[in-house]
Amino acid sequence: MNFGNIGTMMKLQSALKAFNANHPRVMPFFKAVGAEGVKEGMVIEMTVRTPEGKSMTSNIKVQQSDLELIELLKNLNMNE
C-alpha cells in the first residue's frame, strides 16, 4: 500500500469538496450531461473569459479513448 497516494487522494477529495462549495452549479451540469450520455462524436466546448473581457474558446470531439478516461474518473468514487 502506498501511503503517499492515500495522502494525495485525501487532498484531492478535500479540494473537490471546496470546488463544489465554491461552484455549486458545475457538478449538477456534469451530471445532467452524463444523464444524456457522453457519446463518441459529441463536441464539448469550453470558453474562458478573463476579468478584462478577453474570451478564449476551445473544443474537443469526443473519441473512444475519452470515453474510457471518463469511465476511469467515474470509478474513482471520491464522493463517498
N, CA, C and O atoms as a GROMACS GRO file, in nm:
protein
  320
    1MET      N    1   0.085  -0.118   0.000
    1MET     CA    2   0.000   0.000   0.000
    1MET      C    3   0.089   0.125   0.000
    1MET      O    4   0.182   0.134   0.080
    2ASN      N    5   0.061   0.218  -0.088
    2ASN     CA    6   0.139   0.340  -0.099
    2ASN      C    7   0.068   0.452  -0.022
    2ASN      O    8  -0.032   0.507  -0.069
    3PHE      N    9   0.120   0.485   0.096
    3PHE     CA   10   0.056   0.585   0.180
    3PHE      C   11   0.067   0.726   0.121
    3PHE      O   12  -0.015   0.812   0.154
    4GLY      N   13   0.165   0.750   0.035
    4GLY     CA   14   0.174   0.879  -0.033
    4GLY      C   15   0.053   0.902  -0.122
    4GLY      O   16   0.001   1.014  -0.128
    5ASN      N   17   0.008   0.798  -0.189
    5ASN     CA   18  -0.111   0.810  -0.274
    5ASN      C   19  -0.236   0.834  -0.192
    5ASN      O   20  -0.326   0.906  -0.236
    6ILE      N   21  -0.243   0.776  -0.074
    6ILE     CA   22  -0.359   0.797   0.013
    6ILE      C   23  -0.366   0.944   0.054
    6ILE      O   24  -0.474   1.004   0.053
    7GLY      N   25  -0.252   1.002   0.088
    7GLY     CA   26  -0.248   1.144   0.123
    7GLY      C   27  -0.290   1.232   0.006
    7GLY      O   28  -0.364   1.329   0.024
    8THR      N   29  -0.244   1.198  -0.112
    8THR     CA   30  -0.280   1.273  -0.232
    8THR      C   31  -0.430   1.262  -0.259
    8THR      O   32  -0.495   1.361  -0.292
    9MET      N   33  -0.484   1.142  -0.244
    9MET     CA   34  -0.627   1.122  -0.266
    9MET      C   35  -0.709   1.202  -0.164
    9MET      O   36  -0.814   1.256  -0.198
   10MET      N   37  -0.662   1.208  -0.040
   10MET     CA   38  -0.733   1.285   0.062
   10MET      C   39  -0.730   1.434   0.029
   10MET      O   40  -0.830   1.504   0.046
   11LYS      N   41  -0.615   1.484  -0.019
   11LYS     CA   42  -0.604   1.624  -0.060
   11LYS      C   43  -0.696   1.652  -0.177
   11LYS      O   44  -0.763   1.755  -0.181
   12LEU      N   45  -0.699   1.560  -0.273
   12LEU     CA   46  -0.785   1.576  -0.390
   12LEU      C   47  -0.932   1.578  -0.349
   12LEU      O   48  -1.009   1.660  -0.399
   13GLN      N   49  -0.969   1.490  -0.260
   13GLN     CA   50  -1.106   1.485  -0.212
   13GLN      C   51  -1.144   1.616  -0.143
   13GLN      O   52  -1.254   1.668  -0.163
   14SER      N   53  -1.054   1.670  -0.062
   14SER     CA   54  -1.078   1.796   0.006
   14SER      C   55  -1.088   1.911  -0.094
   14SER      O   56  -1.175   1.998  -0.081
   15ALA      N   57  -1.001   1.912  -0.193
   15ALA     CA   58  -1.003   2.017  -0.296
   15ALA      C   59  -1.132   2.011  -0.377
   15ALA      O   60  -1.190   2.115  -0.409
   16LEU      N   61  -1.179   1.890  -0.410
   16LEU     CA   62  -1.304   1.876  -0.484
   16LEU      C   63  -1.423   1.923  -0.401
   16LEU      O   64  -1.517   1.983  -0.455
   17LYS      N   65  -1.420   1.896  -0.273
   17LYS     CA   66  -1.527   1.942  -0.183
   17LYS      C   67  -1.533   2.095  -0.182
   17LYS      O   68  -1.641   2.154  -0.189
   18ALA      N   69  -1.416   2.160  -0.173
   18ALA     CA   70  -1.409   2.306  -0.175
   18ALA      C   71  -1.456   2.360  -0.310
   18ALA      O   72  -1.529   2.459  -0.316
   19PHE      N   73  -1.414   2.295  -0.419
   19PHE     CA   74  -1.454   2.336  -0.554
   19PHE      C   75  -1.606   2.331  -0.566
   19PHE      O   76  -1.668   2.424  -0.617
   20ASN      N   77  -1.666   2.221  -0.519
   20ASN     CA   78  -1.812   2.207  -0.526
   20ASN      C   79  -1.883   2.313  -0.443
   20ASN      O   80  -1.989   2.362  -0.482
   21ALA      N   81  -1.826   2.349  -0.329
   21ALA     CA   82  -1.885   2.454  -0.245
   21ALA      C   83  -1.875   2.591  -0.314
   21ALA      O   84  -1.968   2.672  -0.305
   22ASN      N   85  -1.764   2.616  -0.381
   22ASN     CA   86  -1.743   2.744  -0.449
   22ASN      C   87  -1.820   2.756  -0.580
   22ASN      O   88  -1.854   2.866  -0.623
   23HIS      N   89  -1.846   2.642  -0.644
   23HIS     CA   90  -1.908   2.640  -0.777
   23HIS      C   91  -2.021   2.536  -0.780
   23HIS      O   92  -2.008   2.433  -0.846
   24PRO      N   93  -2.130   2.562  -0.708
   24PRO     CA   94  -2.233   2.459  -0.688
   24PRO      C   95  -2.308   2.416  -0.814
   24PRO      O   96  -2.375   2.312  -0.811
   25ARG      N   97  -2.300   2.490  -0.923
   25ARG     CA   98  -2.374   2.451  -1.043
   25ARG      C   99  -2.295   2.361  -1.137
   25ARG      O  100  -2.351   2.305  -1.231
   26VAL      N  101  -2.164   2.347  -1.113
   26VAL     CA  102  -2.081   2.270  -1.206
   26VAL      C  103  -2.114   2.121  -1.203
   26VAL      O  104  -2.137   2.062  -1.308
   27MET      N  105  -2.116   2.060  -1.085
   27MET     CA  106  -2.140   1.915  -1.079
   27MET      C  107  -2.280   1.878  -1.126
   27MET      O  108  -2.295   1.778  -1.197
   28PRO      N  109  -2.385   1.954  -1.090
   28PRO     CA  110  -2.517   1.921  -1.147
   28PRO      C  111  -2.518   1.930  -1.300
   28PRO      O  112  -2.585   1.852  -1.367
   29PHE      N  113  -2.442   2.026  -1.355
   29PHE     CA  114  -2.431   2.036  -1.500
   29PHE      C  115  -2.367   1.910  -1.557
   29PHE      O  116  -2.419   1.852  -1.653
   30PHE      N  117  -2.254   1.867  -1.498
   30PHE     CA  118  -2.188   1.745  -1.546
   30PHE      C  119  -2.278   1.624  -1.531
   30PHE      O  120  -2.279   1.536  -1.618
   31LYS      N  121  -2.354   1.617  -1.422
   31LYS     CA  122  -2.445   1.504  -1.402
   31LYS      C  123  -2.556   1.505  -1.507
   31LYS      O  124  -2.594   1.399  -1.557
   32ALA      N  125  -2.608   1.624  -1.541
   32ALA     CA  126  -2.712   1.633  -1.644
   32ALA      C  127  -2.657   1.589  -1.780
   32ALA      O  128  -2.724   1.517  -1.854
   33VAL      N  129  -2.536   1.633  -1.811
   33VAL     CA  130  -2.473   1.590  -1.936
   33VAL      C  131  -2.452   1.440  -1.934
   33VAL      O  132  -2.478   1.371  -2.033
   34GLY      N  133  -2.405   1.388  -1.821
   34GLY     CA  134  -2.383   1.244  -1.807
   34GLY      C  135  -2.511   1.164  -1.821
   34GLY      O  136  -2.510   1.054  -1.875
   35ALA      N  137  -2.623   1.220  -1.772
   35ALA     CA  138  -2.751   1.151  -1.782
   35ALA      C  139  -2.793   1.136  -1.927
   35ALA      O  140  -2.856   1.037  -1.965
   36GLU      N  141  -2.757   1.235  -2.009
   36GLU     CA  142  -2.785   1.225  -2.152
   36GLU      C  143  -2.693   1.123  -2.217
   36GLU      O  144  -2.727   1.063  -2.320
   37GLY      N  145  -2.578   1.104  -2.156
   37GLY     CA  146  -2.480   1.009  -2.209
   37GLY      C  147  -2.380   1.078  -2.301
   37GLY      O  148  -2.415   1.126  -2.408
   38VAL      N  149  -2.255   1.082  -2.257
   38VAL     CA  150  -2.148   1.135  -2.342
   38VAL      C  151  -2.119   1.028  -2.446
   38VAL      O  152  -2.094   0.912  -2.412
   39LYS      N  153  -2.122   1.069  -2.572
   39LYS     CA  154  -2.107   0.973  -2.681
   39LYS      C  155  -1.992   1.014  -2.772
   39LYS      O  156  -1.957   1.131  -2.783
   40GLU      N  157  -1.935   0.915  -2.836
   40GLU     CA  158  -1.830   0.941  -2.935
   40GLU      C  159  -1.888   1.030  -3.043
   40GLU      O  160  -2.000   1.007  -3.091
   41GLY      N  161  -1.813   1.132  -3.082
   41GLY     CA  162  -1.858   1.226  -3.185
   41GLY      C  163  -1.920   1.352  -3.127
   41GLY      O  164  -1.936   1.451  -3.199
   42MET      N  165  -1.957   1.350  -2.999
   42MET     CA  166  -2.012   1.466  -2.932
   42MET      C  167  -1.903   1.573  -2.923
   42MET      O  168  -1.786   1.540  -2.909
   43VAL      N  169  -1.941   1.700  -2.931
   43VAL     CA  170  -1.844   1.809  -2.919
   43VAL      C  171  -1.863   1.874  -2.782
   43VAL      O  172  -1.974   1.912  -2.744
   44ILE      N  173  -1.752   1.887  -2.709
   44ILE     CA  174  -1.751   1.956  -2.580
   44ILE      C  175  -1.672   2.085  -2.599
   44ILE      O  176  -1.556   2.082  -2.642
   45GLU      N  177  -1.736   2.196  -2.567
   45GLU     CA  178  -1.673   2.327  -2.589
   45GLU      C  179  -1.660   2.400  -2.456
   45GLU      O  180  -1.747   2.391  -2.370
   46MET      N  181  -1.549   2.472  -2.442
   46MET     CA  182  -1.524   2.548  -2.320
   46MET      C  183  -1.479   2.689  -2.359
   46MET      O  184  -1.397   2.707  -2.448
   47THR      N  185  -1.535   2.787  -2.289
   47THR     CA  186  -1.494   2.926  -2.308
   47THR      C  187  -1.443   2.980  -2.176
   47THR      O  188  -1.505   2.962  -2.071
   48VAL      N  189  -1.329   3.048  -2.181
   48VAL     CA  190  -1.272   3.114  -2.064
   48VAL      C  191  -1.274   3.264  -2.092
   48VAL      O  192  -1.229   3.309  -2.197
   49ARG      N  193  -1.328   3.342  -1.997
   49ARG     CA  194  -1.335   3.486  -2.012
   49ARG      C  195  -1.254   3.548  -1.900
   49ARG      O  196  -1.280   3.524  -1.782
   50THR      N  197  -1.154   3.629  -1.935
   50THR     CA  198  -1.069   3.693  -1.836
   50THR      C  199  -1.145   3.809  -1.770
   50THR      O  200  -1.247   3.854  -1.823
   51PRO      N  201  -1.097   3.857  -1.654
   51PRO     CA  202  -1.161   3.973  -1.591
   51PRO      C  203  -1.163   4.096  -1.683
   51PRO      O  204  -1.248   4.183  -1.669
   52GLU      N  205  -1.069   4.101  -1.777
   52GLU     CA  206  -1.064   4.214  -1.871
   52GLU      C  207  -1.162   4.197  -1.987
   52GLU      O  208  -1.178   4.289  -2.068
   53GLY      N  209  -1.227   4.082  -1.997
   53GLY     CA  210  -1.326   4.060  -2.102
   53GLY      C  211  -1.278   3.981  -2.221
   53GLY      O  212  -1.355   3.955  -2.313
   54LYS      N  213  -1.151   3.942  -2.222
   54LYS     CA  214  -1.099   3.862  -2.334
   54LYS      C  215  -1.153   3.720  -2.323
   54LYS      O  216  -1.152   3.661  -2.215
   55SER      N  217  -1.200   3.664  -2.436
   55SER     CA  218  -1.252   3.528  -2.437
   55SER      C  219  -1.162   3.436  -2.517
   55SER      O  220  -1.108   3.475  -2.621
   56MET      N  221  -1.146   3.315  -2.468
   56MET     CA  222  -1.073   3.210  -2.539
   56MET      C  223  -1.162   3.087  -2.538
   56MET      O  224  -1.214   3.048  -2.434
   57THR      N  225  -1.180   3.027  -2.654
   57THR     CA  226  -1.268   2.911  -2.667
   57THR      C  227  -1.193   2.797  -2.733
   57THR      O  228  -1.114   2.817  -2.824
   58SER      N  229  -1.220   2.677  -2.685
   58SER     CA  230  -1.165   2.557  -2.745
   58SER      C  231  -1.270   2.447  -2.735
   58SER      O  232  -1.364   2.457  -2.656
   59ASN      N  233  -1.252   2.343  -2.815
   59ASN     CA  234  -1.345   2.231  -2.806
   59ASN      C  235  -1.274   2.102  -2.841
   59ASN      O  236  -1.166   2.101  -2.899
   60ILE      N  237  -1.339   1.993  -2.803
   60ILE     CA  238  -1.290   1.861  -2.841
   60ILE      C  239  -1.406   1.782  -2.900
   60ILE      O  240  -1.521   1.800  -2.860
   61LYS      N  241  -1.375   1.696  -2.993
   61LYS     CA  242  -1.471   1.600  -3.044
   61LYS      C  243  -1.441   1.470  -2.970
   61LYS      O  244  -1.331   1.416  -2.982
   62VAL      N  245  -1.537   1.420  -2.894
   62VAL     CA  246  -1.516   1.305  -2.807
   62VAL      C  247  -1.478   1.181  -2.888
   62VAL      O  248  -1.544   1.146  -2.986
   63GLN      N  249  -1.370   1.117  -2.844
   63GLN     CA  250  -1.321   0.994  -2.906
   63GLN      C  251  -1.340   0.879  -2.808
   63GLN      O  252  -1.368   0.901  -2.690
   64GLN      N  253  -1.325   0.757  -2.856
   64GLN     CA  254  -1.340   0.639  -2.772
   64GLN      C  255  -1.247   0.645  -2.651
   64GLN      O  256  -1.287   0.609  -2.540
   65SER      N  257  -1.123   0.689  -2.671
   65SER     CA  258  -1.028   0.697  -2.559
   65SER      C  259  -1.076   0.797  -2.453
   65SER      O  260  -1.047   0.779  -2.334
   66ASP      N  261  -1.147   0.901  -2.494
   66ASP     CA  262  -1.202   0.998  -2.399
   66ASP      C  263  -1.311   0.932  -2.314
   66ASP      O  264  -1.320   0.956  -2.194
   67LEU      N  265  -1.392   0.848  -2.377
   67LEU     CA  266  -1.497   0.776  -2.304
   67LEU      C  267  -1.436   0.683  -2.200
   67LEU      O  268  -1.489   0.669  -2.090
   68GLU      N  269  -1.325   0.620  -2.236
   68GLU     CA  270  -1.256   0.531  -2.142
   68GLU      C  271  -1.203   0.610  -2.022
   68GLU      O  272  -1.212   0.563  -1.909
   69LEU      N  273  -1.147   0.729  -2.047
   69LEU     CA  274  -1.098   0.815  -1.938
   69LEU      C  275  -1.214   0.857  -1.848
   69LEU      O  276  -1.200   0.856  -1.726
   70ILE      N  277  -1.326   0.894  -1.907
   70ILE     CA  278  -1.443   0.934  -1.829
   70ILE      C  279  -1.486   0.821  -1.737
   70ILE      O  280  -1.519   0.844  -1.621
   71GLU      N  281  -1.487   0.698  -1.789
   71GLU     CA  282  -1.525   0.583  -1.707
   71GLU      C  283  -1.428   0.563  -1.591
   71GLU      O  284  -1.469   0.534  -1.478
   72LEU      N  285  -1.298   0.579  -1.618
   72LEU     CA  286  -1.198   0.566  -1.511
   72LEU      C  287  -1.222   0.670  -1.402
   72LEU      O  288  -1.216   0.639  -1.284
   73LEU      N  289  -1.250   0.794  -1.443
   73LEU     CA  290  -1.274   0.901  -1.347
   73LEU      C  291  -1.401   0.875  -1.266
   73LEU      O  292  -1.404   0.900  -1.146
   74LYS      N  293  -1.505   0.826  -1.332
   74LYS     CA  294  -1.629   0.795  -1.260
   74LYS      C  295  -1.607   0.685  -1.158
   74LYS      O  296  -1.672   0.684  -1.053
   75ASN      N  297  -1.517   0.593  -1.186
   75ASN     CA  298  -1.492   0.481  -1.096
   75ASN      C  299  -1.405   0.518  -0.976
   75ASN      O  300  -1.385   0.434  -0.887
   76LEU      N  301  -1.354   0.641  -0.970
   76LEU     CA  302  -1.276   0.683  -0.854
   76LEU      C  303  -1.363   0.692  -0.730
   76LEU      O  304  -1.314   0.675  -0.618
   77ASN      N  305  -1.492   0.718  -0.747
   77ASN     CA  306  -1.587   0.726  -0.635
   77ASN      C  307  -1.536   0.813  -0.522
   77ASN      O  308  -1.536   0.770  -0.406
   78MET      N  309  -1.494   0.934  -0.552
   78MET     CA  310  -1.438   1.021  -0.448
   78MET      C  311  -1.546   1.097  -0.374
   78MET      O  312  -1.515   1.173  -0.282
   79ASN      N  313  -1.672   1.079  -0.410
   79ASN     CA  314  -1.780   1.149  -0.339
   79ASN      C  315  -1.834   1.068  -0.223
   79ASN      O  316  -1.931   1.109  -0.160
   80GLU      N  317  -1.774   0.955  -0.192
   80GLU     CA  318  -1.821   0.872  -0.081
   80GLU      C  319  -1.769   0.924   0.050
   80GLU      O  320  -1.798   0.867   0.156
   0.00000   0.00000   0.00000
